[in-house]
């Protein structure tokens, strides 16, 4: 086992958490998808910006199969994994997140879910790994995309606006620019000797897309930033999914729905595995508040932009930057 010195660990952002690592068990909205009231609950969940869904009907065997394949890949020799990287932004990555100097205690695979966007790195990944990984991914992604569309249709129903597919069509479009991420946060035993300090696995950020659907194993680490700026730990629940409003949905709802800042801390003993689907629109799609969601006498809070423009700007940013800032309209009072 490699023992890391404190200076080596410092490169991966050791932080002193003065947060109340509140177990938000009761604070996180929970939506039972089989509840006739689900459409109203998802709207409340989007207003909070983060919620958990239960009774989702997602086959557990799909989750277990993909998790097993992901672990098999992450446990393979480093030289093999490196052949599928570095990310461009797709492919295998270790420690480095994005192109602008962010690092974390993590290794991951990032893929575009659109079969037209074939990344060379992803091809390497599948050429060197049995077909079973590819089919586990395809099965999981088609189901999770369906769940994302169903949730967005419930949201639209709950808002009482039309047409029903005004949001879901952006994900079901064949040109949808959605991506999928498999994260592995290795345990870091040295943390025990560092006097209560924590190690950043994935630094604080908001997700740029419309909606993110996360599933993790039973290892804790995910935290969300509350309105008062404190961090709250999200108790893991491997049989549920966690939904995160993305920046684009915040804009489309003219600020009613919140893209919540979140981060992941490494654990000293247990590996954390998470799988996240980021539902994004086609690159040419114009992102602006839906007219039906701009109240009477209200104005759009954001300048219109295309998803392509947003992504271009996002890839110039650091993880923790406030990316919507440049698209906000200045208020003249
Ligand atoms: C954060 C959410 C998703 O993981 C991601 C990330 C992307 C990347 O890892 O390539 C980004 C990051 C994420 C936001 C700002 C840019 C882009 C790294 C980065 C510094 C895949 C995404 O879409 O945006």
Boltz pocket constraint, residues with backbone or C-beta under 6 A from the ligand:
constraints:
  - pocket:
      binder: B
      contacts: [[A, 89], [A, 97], [A, 98], [A, 99], [A, 100], [A, 102], [A, 110], [A, 179], [A, 181], [A, 205], [A, 206], [A, 207], [A, 208], [A, 209], [A, 278], [A, 314], [A, 315], [A, 317], [A, 318], [A, 319]]
      max_distance: 6.0
